[in-house]
Amino acid sequence: MYPNNDYIYDASVAIEQLTGLMVKMESRRNEYDGIIDIDNHLFTVEAKTELRKENKGFLFVRLNELKTKTKRPTLIIAKYISSDVALELRENGINYLDVAGNCFIKDNDLFLYIVGQKIHKKEKNNQAKAFQEAGIKIIFNLLNNPNNLQLSYRELAELADVSIGSVSNVMNELQTQNFLIKTKLKRVLKNKSTLLERWAIAYQEVLRPRLLKKQMRFINPESNQIWKDFNLNNENEITLWGGEPAAALLTNHLIPDKFSIYTTQSWQNIGQELGLIPDMNGKVEVLQVFWKQNQNENKTYTPPLLVYADLMSGGFSRNIETAQIILENELQHIK
C-alpha cells in the first residue's frame, strides 16, 4: 500500500457520492499512484498531499511523462489544492480532484465540475531542518557544485554562512533520509532528482520570501525590451539577473515577462541604476544574494540551479519547458 492511498480513496468516495456515478479505484501500481475508473473513463492518477504554486511545476512535468507512458488522460488527486492553482488547472484543461469532491474532470463525453465543497487546509508539520533556511543554503551549495560535498563542515559552514552545528544536523538528516552516503573516503549524494525537487519547493516556500527586498516596475516601458543592454556590473557589489531574464540569457528559449534581480545592493540604489520605482503589482522583483559568488561563475546571471528553481514555480508551459532545458544541460550532474 502507498502512503497516499487513504486520501485517494477518500476522494473517490466523495466524487461517487456527489455525482452518483460508478467510481472504481486501484492504487497497487509501481509506475504511478493508481488508476481511477469514473463511469467507464480511465485516468492515470498522480497523488499529492497539497498542490500549491511552489510545487505545481514539478507536477506538470510528471503529468506529461504519465501521458506519454500510459496513453490515457491523467487526474491529479490531492488532499488540498489552492484556489489559484485550481483556477490555473481548469484554464489549462488539467483534471483534478480533492478529498472533498471539488473537481474539474473532462474526457470525451464525461465532464464534471464541482466547487464549494469545504475542505480544511492541512496544517504544516515541523519541517526537517534540512529544508529550513540554513539547510536550504547548505543543500544549494551541495547541488550547485558537487566538489563542495567533500569540504569540511567548517568550510561548508563558511560557504553557506551558517553555523557548524547546522551543517552537522543537515548532513545527518540527509543521510537519514537516504540522500547522502558517507564512506571513509568521500560523501556521495543519492536520489538527487528527488532532493532537487524538495530543495526547490522549500526554497520557494521558506527562503525566497525572506530574500525579497522590493517589488518594482520599470519607469520606461521600453525597458522590458532593452533590458539586455543594462550594465549590472559593479566593482563593490553583486547584481545578477535571475529567473526569466537569466533563463533567456542562458538558453535563448524564453522572452521574459517578469524580471528577477538578485543583488547585494539596496533596492533604492538598484532603482536609481535601472530606472525602477516601487510597485506592489510590478513585474520586477529585487532579491538579496544569499550565496558566495565564485570567481568562475557568470557575472551576469545567477547560478543555473537557482534559475531552474525560479522557473519551476513561475508558471506553466514555457517556463517549465525552459527549466527542463537547463536541467538537461547545465544541471546534468544532478540528474
C-alpha positions in Angstrom: 0.0 0.0 0.0 1.1 3.5 -0.8 1.1 6.3 1.8 -1.2 8.3 -0.5 -3.9 5.5 -0.6 -6.1 6.8 2.1 -6.9 10.2 0.6 -7.0 8.7 -2.9 -9.9 6.5 -1.7 -11.5 9.4 0.2 -11.6 11.5 -2.9 -13.0 8.6 -4.9 -15.8 8.1 -2.4 -16.5 11.9 -2.4 -16.9 12.1 -6.1 -19.1 9.0 -6.2 -21.4 10.4 -3.6 -21.7 13.8 -5.2 -22.3 12.6 -8.7 -24.0 9.2 -8.3 -21.6 7.8 -10.9 -19.8 4.4 -10.6 -16.2 5.0 -9.4 -13.6 2.3 -9.0 -10.1 2.9 -7.7 -7.0 0.8 -7.9 -3.7 2.0 -6.4 -1.4 -1.0 -6.4 0.8 0.3 -9.2 4.6 0.7 -9.3 4.9 3.2 -12.1 2.3 5.7 -10.9 -0.1 6.2 -7.9 -3.1 4.5 -9.3 -5.9 4.1 -11.9 -9.4 5.5 -11.4 -12.4 4.5 -13.4 -15.2 7.1 -13.4 -18.2 5.9 -15.3 -16.0 3.8 -17.6 -13.5 6.5 -18.2 -10.0 5.5 -17.1 -7.5 8.0 -15.7 -3.9 7.6 -14.6 -3.7 9.1 -11.0 -0.9 11.3 -9.7 -1.4 11.9 -6.0 -0.1 14.9 -3.9 -0.8 15.9 -0.4 -1.0 19.5 -1.3 -0.9 21.3 -4.6 0.3 24.9 -4.5 2.2 27.2 -6.8 5.5 26.2 -5.3 5.2 22.5 -6.4 3.0 22.7 -9.4 5.8 22.9 -11.9 7.2 19.5 -10.9 3.7 18.1 -11.1 3.2 19.2 -14.7 6.4 17.6 -15.8 5.2 14.4 -14.1 1.8 14.6 -15.9 3.4 14.9 -19.3 5.6 11.8 -18.5 2.5 9.8 -17.4 0.5 10.8 -20.5 3.3 9.6 -22.8 3.8 6.4 -20.8 0.2 5.3 -20.2 -1.5 6.7 -23.3 -4.5 7.8 -21.2 -5.7 11.0 -19.6 -4.3 11.9 -16.2 -6.1 13.0 -13.0 -4.4 14.8 -10.0 -5.8 13.8 -6.7 -4.8 15.8 -3.7 -5.9 16.5 -0.1 -5.7 20.2 -0.7 -5.5 22.3 -3.9 -5.1 26.1 -3.5 -7.8 28.1 -5.3 -5.3 29.9 -7.5 -3.8 26.7 -8.7 -7.2 25.1 -9.2 -8.1 28.0 -11.5 -4.9 27.5 -13.5 -5.6 23.8 -13.8 -9.0 24.5 -15.2 -7.8 27.1 -17.6 -5.2 24.6 -18.9 -7.6 21.7 -19.2 -5.9 19.7 -16.4 -8.1 17.3 -14.5 -8.1 17.4 -10.7 -10.0 16.1 -7.7 -9.6 16.8 -4.0 -10.8 14.8 -1.0 -14.0 16.9 -0.6 -15.0 16.2 -4.2 -14.1 19.6 -5.7 -13.1 18.7 -9.2 -12.6 19.5 -12.9 -12.7 16.3 -14.9 -13.1 16.2 -18.7 -12.7 13.3 -21.0 -14.7 12.9 -24.2 -18.4 12.9 -23.1 -17.6 13.0 -19.4 -17.5 16.5 -17.8 -17.5 17.1 -14.0 -17.0 20.5 -12.4 -17.7 20.8 -8.7 -16.7 23.7 -6.5 -17.7 24.9 -3.0 -17.2 21.6 -1.1 -15.5 22.6 2.1 -12.0 21.3 2.9 -9.6 22.4 5.5 -6.0 23.0 4.5 -3.6 20.6 6.2 -1.6 22.2 9.0 2.1 22.2 8.2 4.1 19.9 10.4 7.5 21.0 11.7 9.7 20.5 8.6 13.0 18.8 8.8 16.0 21.1 9.4 17.4 20.2 6.0 14.6 22.1 4.4 14.5 25.1 6.6 16.6 28.3 5.9 20.1 27.0 7.0 19.5 23.6 5.3 18.3 25.2 2.1 21.5 27.3 1.9 23.7 24.2 2.6 21.9 22.0 0.1 22.1 24.8 -2.5 25.9 24.6 -2.2 26.0 20.8 -2.4 23.8 20.7 -5.5 25.4 23.8 -7.2 28.9 22.4 -7.1 29.5 18.6 -6.5 33.0 19.4 -5.3 31.5 21.1 -2.2 30.4 17.7 -0.9 34.0 16.9 0.1 34.5 20.2 2.1 34.9 20.0 5.8 32.0 21.0 8.0 33.8 24.2 8.9 34.4 25.1 5.2 30.7 24.3 4.3 29.5 26.5 7.2 31.6 29.4 5.9 30.5 28.9 2.4 26.8 28.8 3.3 27.1 31.4 6.0 25.6 29.1 8.7 26.8 27.5 11.9 28.9 24.3 12.0 26.1 22.8 14.1 23.6 23.5 11.3 25.9 21.7 8.8 26.2 18.7 11.1 22.5 18.5 11.7 21.6 18.8 8.0 24.2 16.3 6.8 23.0 13.8 9.3 19.4 14.4 8.2 20.3 14.0 4.6 22.0 10.7 5.4 18.9 9.5 7.4 16.6 10.5 4.6 18.7 8.5 2.1 20.0 11.5 0.2 23.6 11.1 1.4 26.1 8.3 1.8 29.2 8.8 3.9 32.2 6.4 3.3 35.7 6.6 4.7 36.9 8.3 1.6 34.1 10.6 0.5 30.5 11.7 0.6 28.0 10.9 -2.2 24.6 12.3 -2.9 21.8 9.8 -3.7 18.3 10.3 -5.1 19.4 13.7 -6.5 16.3 14.3 -8.6 14.1 13.9 -5.5 16.5 16.1 -3.5 16.4 18.8 -6.2 12.6 18.8 -6.2 12.3 19.0 -2.4 15.0 21.7 -2.2 13.4 23.8 -5.0 10.0 23.7 -3.3 11.5 24.5 0.1 13.5 27.4 -1.4 10.2 28.9 -2.8 8.3 28.4 0.4 10.8 29.2 3.1 13.9 31.2 1.9 12.9 33.1 -1.2 10.1 35.2 0.6 12.7 36.3 3.1 15.1 37.4 0.3 12.6 39.8 -1.4 13.6 43.4 -0.9 11.1 45.2 -3.1 8.5 44.7 -5.8 9.1 47.3 -8.5 8.4 48.3 -12.1 10.4 49.9 -14.9 9.7 53.6 -15.3 10.3 53.3 -19.0 8.0 50.7 -20.5 10.6 50.1 -23.3 13.0 48.7 -20.6 11.1 45.4 -20.9 12.6 45.0 -24.4 16.0 46.6 -23.9 16.9 45.0 -20.5 19.9 43.2 -22.0 21.6 46.5 -22.6 21.6 47.3 -18.9 25.0 47.2 -17.3 24.7 45.3 -13.9 28.5 45.3 -13.2 29.6 47.0 -10.0 33.1 46.6 -8.6 32.0 46.6 -5.0 28.6 44.9 -5.3 27.0 41.8 -6.9 23.9 42.3 -9.1 22.7 39.5 -11.3 19.7 38.6 -13.4 17.6 35.7 -12.0 14.5 33.8 -13.1 13.2 34.6 -16.5 15.8 37.0 -17.8 18.6 34.7 -16.6 16.9 31.8 -18.4 16.7 33.9 -21.5 20.4 34.6 -21.4 21.2 31.0 -20.5 19.1 29.3 -23.1 17.8 31.9 -25.6 14.5 30.0 -25.3 12.4 32.5 -23.4 11.2 36.1 -23.6 11.0 37.5 -20.0 7.6 38.7 -18.8 8.7 39.0 -15.1 12.2 40.2 -14.0 14.1 38.9 -11.0 17.2 40.7 -9.9 19.5 39.3 -7.2 21.8 41.9 -5.6 23.8 42.8 -2.6 22.8 46.5 -3.1 19.8 48.2 -1.6 16.6 48.3 -3.7 16.9 52.2 -3.7 20.3 52.0 -5.5 19.1 49.4 -7.9 16.1 51.6 -8.6 18.3 54.5 -9.5 20.6 52.5 -11.6 18.0 50.6 -13.7 15.1 53.1 -13.7 12.8 51.3 -11.3 10.1 52.5 -8.9 8.2 50.6 -6.1 5.0 49.0 -7.3 3.3 46.1 -5.4 2.0 44.8 -8.7 5.2 45.5 -10.7 6.9 42.8 -12.7 10.4 43.4 -11.3 11.4 41.8 -8.0 14.6 42.7 -6.2 16.1 40.0 -4.0 19.1 39.6 -1.7 22.0 37.5 -2.8 22.3 34.6 -0.3 25.3 32.7 -1.6 29.0 33.4 -2.0 29.7 34.2 -5.7 32.5 32.1 -7.1 35.0 34.0 -9.3 34.4 31.4 -12.1 30.6 31.9 -12.0 28.8 34.0 -14.6 28.8 37.7 -13.7 25.5 38.4 -15.5 23.0 35.9 -14.2 22.5 33.6 -11.1 23.7 30.0 -11.0 21.7 27.7 -13.2 20.4 25.8 -10.2 18.7 29.0 -8.9 17.4 29.8 -12.4 15.8 26.4 -12.5 14.2 26.7 -9.1 12.7 30.1 -10.0 11.3 28.9 -13.4 9.7 25.8 -11.9 7.4 27.9 -9.7 6.9 30.7 -12.1 4.2 29.4 -14.5 3.1 26.8 -16.9 4.5 25.6 -20.3 7.2 28.0 -21.4 9.0 28.4 -18.0 8.8 24.8 -17.2 9.9 23.8 -20.7 12.9 26.1 -20.3 13.7 24.7 -16.8 13.9 21.3 -18.3 16.4 22.5 -20.9 18.5 23.9 -18.1 18.2 20.6 -16.2 19.3 18.6 -19.3 22.3 20.8 -20.0 23.7 22.9 -17.1 22.5 20.6 -14.4 23.4 17.2 -15.8 25.4 16.4 -12.6 22.1 16.3 -10.7 20.1 14.1 -13.0 
